C-alpha cells in the first residue's frame, strides 16, 4: 500500500529543516533576498507580524510603556564604552565607514562604477541592539528620581551578520521590538524584568497557542552586559526548544558606561538600574515549527490574516450572481462579529479574479489546544499545493497561496 500523499514534501519525519522551508514557500510567507543573509517578508508573512505587533503593543502600553524611535547608526565609541556588551556582538556587527559614493566610468567598457569615498571620522555600527544609544538618550532625559521609572519601547529592524541564515529564525536583518527601562532601585528593575518576561510567556501561550518553558539563562548564556537574563523557550515539533523571547536585568552596567545618573531622594547622585527585553520575527518561525503539519501552515486565529473564507459554489450560471451576492452579504455580517475583542477577518471569493486577494481553504479549522493547552488555539490553515490530495469541503478549486481557515460553502 502506497504512503498517503501530503501537500508538503519532504514530511516532518523525513527532513524537518527542509519541511520547514517548504511550508514557508507553500504558504507564500517569505523568500530569500539577493542581499546575502536577508529575507523578503511577503504580504502573508508580514500580515502575521502586524497582528503580533498590534497585540503586543497593546500589552506594552497597558503596562505603562511608550513607543519611541532611535537612530539606526550607532557611533562606534558608544559600543566601546561598554566593553562586555561590545565584545558579545563584535563578530556580528556591520560597520559604515564612508558617507558618500563617487561615480567612475570604465574607459574600456563605458560602464559606471560606484566607489565609496568620504571616510568618516568615526565609523558607525548598524544597530545590532540599542542599549548604548538609548542609554545615551536616557542620560539626557533623566535628572531626578522624579523622572523614574522611564519605560520606553522601540519597534525597529536590527542587523547582525548571519552566515547560516534560515527564514524567520536567523537572518542578517530582522524586525523586532526592544524595550528599555530605567529605575530608581534594583528591586524595581528586577520587578520590571520579571513583568515583561511574564507578558511574553502569556502572549505565546494564550495568543500563539505555543507551549513554553520559562526560566533563567545560565551565566554563560546571559545577554552581553546583563546580570540576569530570563527566557521563554518555545517547544516545537522536532522536540527542540526555540528562544522566543528574553528579558534582561542590566544592573548599573550601562548606567556607568552612559552616565545615566539622577539625584536621589536623599540628594545624592545615583546610577539608574536598567532593563531591556525583546522579541522578533523569529516568533513567526516558531509558529510554523509548533503548529504546521505535512499539509501546510496552521495558525492560531488571533494571528491569522483571514479567519473565515466563504467559497461560493455556482454550478449553474443563472444562479451565480445570487450565490455570490449572498456570500458577500454573509461575509459582511461576519465582519461585524467580534473575536477576542477584534472584528472577525472574513472574506468571500467572488468566483473569479485573483485568488491571492481572497484566499480559500482546503480543510476546516481544527483546534491546536492539544499542543498548547490554551483556550485560544483553534487552528487556521493554508491550502496545500494543487498537486496534493486535499480533503475539501467544497468543489471549488484549491488555491496555493491561501491561508487555511474556516470554509463556509
C-alpha positions as CSV (number, residue, x, y, z in Angstrom):
1,X,0.0,0.0,0.0
2,X,1.5,3.3,-1.0
3,X,2.0,6.1,1.5
4,X,-0.6,8.8,1.8
5,X,0.3,11.9,-0.3
6,X,1.0,15.1,1.6
7,X,0.9,18.7,0.4
8,X,4.4,19.3,1.7
9,X,7.4,17.2,0.8
10,X,9.5,16.1,2.5
11,X,7.5,15.4,5.6
12,X,8.5,16.4,9.1
13,X,9.6,12.9,9.9
14,X,11.7,12.7,6.7
15,X,13.6,16.0,6.9
16,X,12.4,18.6,9.4
17,X,14.6,21.5,8.4
18,X,13.6,21.1,4.7
19,X,10.0,20.6,5.6
20,X,10.1,23.9,7.4
21,X,11.4,25.7,4.3
22,X,8.8,24.1,2.1
23,X,6.0,25.2,4.4
24,X,7.1,28.8,4.1
25,X,7.3,28.5,0.4
26,X,3.9,26.9,0.0
27,X,2.3,29.4,2.4
28,X,4.0,32.3,0.4
29,X,5.3,33.9,3.6
30,X,8.8,34.9,2.7
31,X,11.7,34.3,0.4
32,X,15.5,34.7,0.4
33,X,16.8,38.1,-0.8
34,X,19.5,38.9,-3.2
35,X,21.2,40.5,-0.2
36,X,23.0,37.6,1.4
37,X,21.6,36.5,4.7
38,X,18.5,38.7,4.4
39,X,14.9,37.8,3.6
40,X,11.9,39.4,1.9
41,X,8.8,39.1,4.1
42,X,5.9,38.8,1.7
43,X,2.4,40.1,2.4
44,X,1.1,37.0,4.1
45,X,4.1,36.8,6.4
46,X,4.1,40.5,7.1
47,X,0.4,40.3,8.0
48,X,1.2,37.8,10.7
49,X,3.9,40.1,12.1
50,X,1.5,43.1,12.0
51,X,-1.0,41.2,14.2
52,X,1.7,40.1,16.6
53,X,2.9,43.7,16.7
54,X,-0.5,45.2,17.4
55,X,-1.4,42.7,20.1
56,X,1.9,43.0,21.9
57,X,1.9,46.8,21.6
58,X,-1.4,47.0,23.5
59,X,0.1,44.9,26.3
60,X,3.2,47.1,26.5
61,X,1.1,50.3,26.7
62,X,-1.2,48.6,29.3
63,X,1.9,48.2,31.5
64,X,2.8,51.8,31.2
65,X,5.3,51.8,28.3
66,X,5.6,54.3,25.5
67,X,6.9,53.9,22.0
68,X,9.9,55.9,20.6
69,X,12.4,55.6,17.8
70,X,16.2,55.9,17.9
71,X,18.9,56.0,15.2
72,X,19.8,53.0,13.1
73,X,23.5,54.1,13.1
74,X,25.4,53.9,16.4
75,X,28.8,55.6,16.9
76,X,31.5,53.0,17.4
77,X,32.7,54.8,20.5
78,X,29.3,54.1,22.2
79,X,29.9,50.4,22.0
80,X,33.5,50.8,23.2
81,X,32.2,52.3,26.4
82,X,30.6,49.1,27.4
83,X,33.3,46.5,26.8
84,X,31.5,43.3,27.7
85,X,28.5,44.3,25.6
86,X,30.6,45.2,22.6
87,X,32.6,42.1,22.8
88,X,29.5,39.9,22.7
89,X,28.3,41.5,19.4
90,X,31.7,42.3,17.8
91,X,31.7,39.5,15.3
92,X,28.1,40.2,14.2
93,X,28.4,44.0,13.6
94,X,28.0,45.7,10.2
95,X,30.1,48.9,10.0
96,X,29.6,52.0,8.0
97,X,32.9,53.7,7.1
98,X,32.1,56.2,4.3
99,X,29.4,58.8,3.8
100,X,29.1,59.0,0.0
101,X,29.8,57.4,-3.4
102,X,31.6,58.7,-6.4
103,X,30.9,57.6,-10.0
104,X,33.8,56.5,-12.2
105,X,33.4,55.4,-15.8
106,X,35.4,52.5,-17.0
107,X,37.3,53.8,-20.1
108,X,37.1,50.4,-21.8
109,X,33.6,49.2,-21.2
110,X,31.9,52.6,-20.6
111,X,30.2,51.2,-17.5
112,X,29.8,53.3,-14.4
113,X,31.2,52.1,-11.2
114,X,30.3,53.4,-7.7
115,X,33.4,54.0,-5.5
116,X,33.0,54.6,-1.7
117,X,34.6,57.9,-0.7
118,X,34.5,60.4,2.1
119,X,35.8,58.3,5.0
120,X,34.0,59.0,8.3
121,X,36.0,60.4,11.2
122,X,34.2,57.9,13.4
123,X,32.7,54.7,11.9
124,X,29.1,53.8,12.7
125,X,27.7,50.4,13.6
126,X,24.4,49.4,12.1
127,X,22.1,48.7,15.1
128,X,22.6,45.2,16.4
129,X,20.7,46.3,19.5
130,X,20.1,49.7,21.0
131,X,21.2,49.6,24.7
132,X,24.1,52.0,24.1
133,X,22.4,54.7,22.0
134,X,19.2,54.6,24.1
135,X,21.3,54.8,27.2
136,X,22.8,58.0,25.9
137,X,19.3,59.4,25.4
138,X,18.3,58.3,28.9
139,X,21.3,60.1,30.3
140,X,19.9,63.3,28.8
141,X,16.4,62.7,29.9
142,X,16.9,61.7,33.5
143,X,17.9,64.2,36.1
144,X,15.9,63.3,39.3
145,X,14.3,60.3,40.9
146,X,11.0,62.0,39.8
147,X,11.9,61.1,36.2
148,X,11.8,57.5,37.1
149,X,10.8,54.9,36.1
150,X,11.3,55.6,32.4
151,X,9.6,53.0,30.3
152,X,10.4,53.0,26.6
153,X,9.8,50.5,23.7
154,X,11.0,50.7,20.1
155,X,9.7,48.8,17.1
156,X,12.6,48.6,14.6
157,X,14.9,46.5,12.5
158,X,18.4,45.3,13.5
159,X,21.4,43.9,11.7
160,X,23.6,41.0,12.9
161,X,25.7,39.2,10.3
162,X,24.4,35.7,10.0
163,X,26.5,33.2,7.9
164,X,23.9,30.3,8.0
165,X,20.5,32.0,7.6
166,X,17.1,30.3,8.0
167,X,14.0,32.3,7.1
168,X,12.4,33.9,10.2
169,X,14.7,32.0,12.6
170,X,18.1,33.5,11.7
171,X,18.7,36.3,9.2
172,X,21.2,39.1,9.0
173,X,18.4,41.7,9.2
174,X,15.2,41.1,11.1
175,X,12.3,43.0,12.7
176,X,11.8,43.2,16.4
177,X,10.7,45.3,19.4
178,X,13.2,46.2,22.1
179,X,12.0,47.6,25.5
180,X,14.4,49.7,27.6
181,X,13.6,51.0,31.0
182,X,15.4,52.8,33.8
183,X,14.5,52.5,37.5
184,X,15.4,54.1,40.9
185,X,16.2,50.8,42.6
186,X,17.4,47.3,41.9
187,X,14.2,45.7,43.2
188,X,12.1,47.9,40.8
189,X,14.2,46.9,37.9
190,X,14.0,43.2,38.6
191,X,10.3,43.5,39.1
192,X,10.1,45.1,35.6
193,X,12.3,42.3,34.1
194,X,10.0,39.6,35.5
195,X,6.9,41.5,34.5
196,X,7.9,41.6,30.8
197,X,9.0,38.0,30.9
198,X,5.5,37.2,32.1
199,X,4.0,39.2,29.3
200,X,5.9,37.2,26.7
201,X,5.0,33.9,28.4
202,X,1.3,34.8,28.4
203,X,1.4,36.0,24.8
204,X,3.0,32.9,23.4
205,X,0.6,30.7,25.4
206,X,-2.7,32.5,25.0
207,X,-2.3,34.3,21.7
208,X,0.1,32.0,19.7
209,X,-1.0,28.7,21.4
210,X,2.6,27.6,21.8
211,X,3.7,25.6,24.8
212,X,6.6,27.3,26.6
213,X,9.1,26.7,29.4
214,X,10.0,30.0,31.2
215,X,13.3,30.2,33.1
216,X,16.6,31.9,33.7
217,X,19.7,31.7,31.5
218,X,22.9,30.5,33.0
219,X,25.7,33.0,33.4
220,X,27.4,31.9,30.2
221,X,24.2,32.3,28.2
222,X,23.2,35.7,29.5
223,X,22.8,38.7,27.2
224,X,26.2,40.5,27.0
225,X,26.4,43.0,29.9
226,X,23.4,41.7,31.8
227,X,23.3,40.5,35.4
228,X,20.2,38.3,34.8
229,X,18.5,37.0,31.6
230,X,15.1,35.4,31.7
231,X,13.9,33.5,28.7
232,X,10.8,31.9,27.3
233,X,11.7,28.7,25.5
234,X,9.1,27.6,22.9
235,X,8.7,23.9,22.4
236,X,8.4,22.8,18.7
237,X,7.7,19.5,16.9
238,X,11.2,18.3,16.4
239,X,11.5,18.1,20.2
240,X,13.7,21.1,20.4
241,X,13.3,24.5,22.1
242,X,13.5,27.9,20.4
243,X,14.4,31.0,22.4
244,X,11.2,33.0,21.7
245,X,11.7,36.0,24.0
246,X,14.1,37.3,26.6
247,X,14.1,39.9,29.4
248,X,17.3,41.2,30.9
249,X,18.2,43.0,34.2
250,X,21.2,45.0,33.2
251,X,22.1,46.2,36.7
252,X,24.0,49.5,36.6
253,X,26.5,48.4,33.9
254,X,25.0,50.5,31.1
255,X,24.3,53.4,33.5
256,X,28.0,53.5,34.4
257,X,29.0,53.5,30.7
258,X,26.5,56.1,29.6
259,X,26.3,58.1,32.9
260,X,22.6,57.5,33.4
261,X,22.6,59.3,36.8
262,X,19.9,61.1,38.8
263,X,19.6,63.0,42.0
264,X,18.1,60.6,44.6
265,X,15.6,61.2,47.4
266,X,18.4,61.9,49.8
267,X,20.1,64.5,47.5
268,X,22.9,62.2,46.4
269,X,23.8,61.4,42.8
270,X,22.9,57.8,42.0
271,X,23.1,55.5,38.9
272,X,19.9,54.1,37.4
273,X,19.1,50.4,37.2
274,X,18.2,49.4,33.7
275,X,16.4,46.6,31.8
276,X,15.9,45.5,28.2
277,X,13.6,42.9,26.7
278,X,12.6,41.9,23.2
279,X,11.0,39.5,20.7
280,X,11.4,39.4,16.9
281,X,10.1,37.9,13.7
282,X,11.6,34.6,15.0
283,X,8.1,34.2,16.5
284,X,6.8,33.5,13.0
285,X,9.3,30.7,12.6
286,X,8.4,29.4,16.0
287,X,4.7,29.4,15.0
288,X,5.4,27.4,11.9
289,X,7.5,24.8,13.8
290,X,5.0,24.5,16.6
291,X,1.7,24.2,14.5
292,X,2.3,23.4,10.8
293,X,1.9,19.8,9.6
294,X,2.6,17.9,6.4
295,X,-0.2,19.6,4.6
296,X,0.9,23.1,5.3
297,X,0.7,26.1,7.7
298,X,-1.6,26.2,10.7
299,X,-2.1,29.4,12.6
300,X,-4.0,30.3,15.7
301,X,-6.9,32.6,14.7
302,X,-5.6,35.6,16.7
303,X,-2.7,35.9,14.3
304,X,-4.4,34.8,11.1
305,X,-4.9,37.5,8.5
306,X,-8.0,35.6,7.2
307,X,-10.0,33.7,9.8
308,X,-13.1,32.8,7.7
309,X,-13.3,32.4,3.9
310,X,-16.5,31.8,2.1
311,X,-16.2,29.9,-1.2
312,X,-19.3,30.3,-3.4
313,X,-20.4,27.1,-5.3
314,X,-22.1,28.1,-8.5
315,X,-22.9,25.0,-10.6
316,X,-25.5,26.9,-12.7
317,X,-24.6,30.2,-14.4
318,X,-28.1,31.7,-13.9
319,X,-27.7,31.4,-10.1
320,X,-24.1,32.6,-9.9
321,X,-24.8,36.3,-9.2
322,X,-27.3,35.5,-6.4
323,X,-24.9,33.0,-4.8
324,X,-22.0,35.4,-4.8
325,X,-24.2,38.3,-3.5
326,X,-25.4,36.0,-0.7
327,X,-21.8,35.0,0.2
328,X,-20.7,38.7,0.2
329,X,-23.6,39.6,2.5
330,X,-22.7,36.8,4.9
331,X,-19.0,37.9,4.9
332,X,-20.1,41.5,5.7
333,X,-22.3,40.2,8.6
334,X,-19.4,38.1,10.0
335,X,-17.1,41.1,9.9
336,X,-19.3,42.7,12.5
337,X,-18.8,39.8,14.9
338,X,-16.1,40.0,17.5
339,X,-13.4,37.5,18.4
340,X,-11.2,38.3,21.4
341,X,-12.2,42.0,21.1
342,X,-11.4,42.2,17.3
343,X,-13.7,42.0,14.3
344,X,-13.6,38.7,12.5
345,X,-11.4,38.7,9.4
346,X,-14.0,37.2,7.0
347,X,-13.7,37.3,3.2
348,X,-15.8,36.0,0.3
349,X,-14.4,34.7,-3.0
350,X,-16.2,36.2,-5.9
351,X,-15.8,33.2,-8.2
352,X,-13.3,34.9,-10.5
353,X,-10.2,37.1,-10.5
354,X,-7.1,36.8,-8.2
355,X,-7.2,34.1,-5.6
356,X,-4.4,35.8,-3.7
357,X,-6.7,38.7,-2.7
358,X,-9.3,36.5,-1.0
359,X,-7.9,33.1,0.0
360,X,-9.8,29.8,0.3
361,X,-9.4,26.8,2.5
362,X,-8.9,23.2,1.8
363,X,-9.8,22.0,5.2
364,X,-11.8,23.4,8.1
365,X,-10.0,24.9,11.1
366,X,-9.0,22.5,13.8
367,X,-8.1,23.1,17.4
368,X,-4.4,23.2,18.4
369,X,-5.1,23.2,22.1
370,X,-3.6,19.7,22.4
371,X,-0.2,21.3,21.7
372,X,-0.6,24.4,23.8
373,X,-3.3,23.6,26.3
374,X,-4.8,27.0,25.5
375,X,-8.4,28.1,25.1
376,X,-7.5,30.3,22.2
377,X,-6.0,27.7,19.9
378,X,-8.4,27.0,17.1
379,X,-6.3,26.5,14.0
380,X,-6.3,28.4,10.8
381,X,-4.7,26.5,7.9
382,X,-3.2,27.2,4.5
383,X,-4.2,25.3,1.4
384,X,-2.0,22.5,0.0
385,X,-0.5,22.9,-3.5
386,X,-2.5,21.7,-6.4
387,X,-0.6,18.5,-6.6
388,X,-1.7,17.4,-3.1
389,X,-4.6,15.2,-2.3
390,X,-6.8,17.5,-0.2
391,X,-9.9,16.8,1.7
392,X,-12.1,19.7,0.6
393,X,-15.5,20.7,1.9
394,X,-16.4,22.2,-1.4
395,X,-15.9,21.7,-5.1
396,X,-14.1,25.0,-5.5
397,X,-10.5,24.6,-6.9
398,X,-7.7,24.8,-4.3
399,X,-5.5,27.9,-4.1
400,X,-1.8,27.5,-3.4
401,X,-1.5,30.9,-1.7
402,X,-4.4,30.8,0.6
403,X,-4.5,30.7,4.4
404,X,-6.2,27.6,5.7
405,X,-9.2,28.9,7.6
406,X,-12.8,28.0,8.2
407,X,-14.5,27.4,4.8
408,X,-18.2,28.1,4.5
409,X,-19.8,26.8,1.3
